[in-house]
Amino acid sequence: MRRGLRITSWIVGSVLLSVGALVGALLIAGNTVGGRIWLEHVTTRVTSGHVRISGLAGSFPAAIDLQRLQLSDARGTWLTAQRVALHWSPLALLARHVTVESLIVGRLVIERAPVSEPSKKDSSTRLPQIDVGRLSIGALELGPQLTGLRATLAVQGSAHLISLENAAARITARRTDGQGGDYALTLRFDPARMDGNVKLDEPAGGALANLLHYPDLGALTLVANLSGQRSAEHVEVSARAGQLQAHAAGSLDLNHESADVAYTLTASAMAPRPELSWQRIALQGRWQGTVSAPHASGRLEVVSLQSSGGMGLATLNADLNADGGDLALHATAEGLVLSGPQPRLLADSPLRVDATLHLKDDARPLEVSADHRLFLLQARANTAGALSATFDLRLRDLAPLAAIAHQSIRGTSEIKGTVKQSSTTTRLDLDARTEVAQGAPLLAKLLGGVSHLQLAAAMTERSVNVEPLVLNARTLSLSVDGGAERGTTSAAPALQSLRANYALNVTNVAAFAPT
């Protein structure tokens, strides 16, 4: 949905700004045949060919007509508009007010999303007041690169925007190419209340499903209503997509960031996209209270999930509970399959995860415990503010993990560490104790028995400094300190400089060659 809003903003903004940018010059030259032809050429030259107009006409500056408007980027033309008529009030711009009486487009073709240049964020930018009395697009064609298929819609609407808290809009769209599909949005926000309604209905394989990159989602229907004072908003959402059904209803107190909402979602066997499928999904729960002190419960069940990269699981059962200031999750996954050289490394035993988020603490600390036959992980991290985390990882059986690196060793290991972030630097301190069984492989000979590893490192965007790394084992000891830096530009090599001091001691060379 966010992607669709961004694309819509590009479309409306590009048309309005491209046409509106001509106003100053049109005051002089726009009412003569020669001047209009000159302006068409100047627009192409000034924009380096990214904006092309033809058939310029109208009574300037309040009424501008175009036979054709083309917008392009580095990849070519992405938008073409034909028979554009804009009636607006240029003088209102002096008061930061965009007043459009009507914007009528006979045919608008959008082949794909534009390639935008990265821009610097400016939180001080204030939206101008915008009023569009009438928006009409006779034929809006969305290309296959955008929606997976070519779709044609008729669009009507109007909009009024003072701020994100004071706005009104009415937009309707209907498929006109015989494939079916109706979409409608109505909203009215003011500082005291919010009212809105969204309705959409499209058949299987429709434009929206393809735009969301779920082409096999099935027939899609959605009805969402929001109404009432901001302190007591009533909300209800009902959705159906193929075999998936979802419903949520309750009340919101936006002034105090509180809610009382119950929700359910059920889905039988589905494959909404080629690399995603499941046999069953069931979710139900309720949230009551504020974000920092909720009372909530929820339960999720997933059966036979398959996703991209070969990842998947046989079953997942998760329970969510909150009481006052703590939000707790308990989950068990069985038959977990990962991508990589050993996809079934964790599949033979269940993985149990317990997590607790302390919401009343300003740092929002999160405590996590993950328990599997091969390992036990316990960690605590602050999720708000600067990163600060501690962890304790116990590897109960090194053999399956060593097999990933094509090594044959048996043993256990315990790794403890801390991660802290301050301004631009992240610091890692790690201490590991490993016990490896004696054996024939070289690694088992070198690390056989008990070994200790200590690491202290500081990392920034440009550098990594090790200070130091120390390994002590039965037959060898290793000490390394130094650092590495990378270039500041994309043209520079990934590694620009390297410095290291190291010392290696081997107490028994027979580990390498008995003779």
Secondary structure, DSSP 8 states (H G I E B T S, - for coil): -HHHHHHHHHHHHHHHHHHHTTHHHHHHHTTSHHHHHHHHHHHHHHTTTSEEEES-BSSTTTEEEEEEEEEEETTEEEEEEEEEEEEE-GGGGGGTEEEEEEEEEEEEEE-S----------TT----EEEEEEEEEEEEEE-HHHHSS-EEEEEEEEEEEEETTEEEEEEEEEE-SSS--EEEEEEEE-SSBEEEEEEEEE-TT-HHHHHTT-TTS-SEEEEEEEESBTTSEEEEEEEEETTEEEEEEEEEETTTTEEEEEEEEEE-SEEEETTEEESEEEEEEEEEEESSSEEEEEEEEEEEEE-GGG-EEEEEEEEEEEETTEEEEEEEEES-B-SSS-TTTTTTS-EEEEEEEESSSTT-EEEEEEE-SSEEEEEEEE-SSS-EEEEEEEES-HHHHHHHTT----EEEEEEEEEEEETTEEEEEEEEEEEE---SSHHHHHHBEEEEEEEEEEE-SSEEEEEEEEEE-SSEEEEEEEEEE--SSTTS-S--EEEEEEEEEES-GGGT---
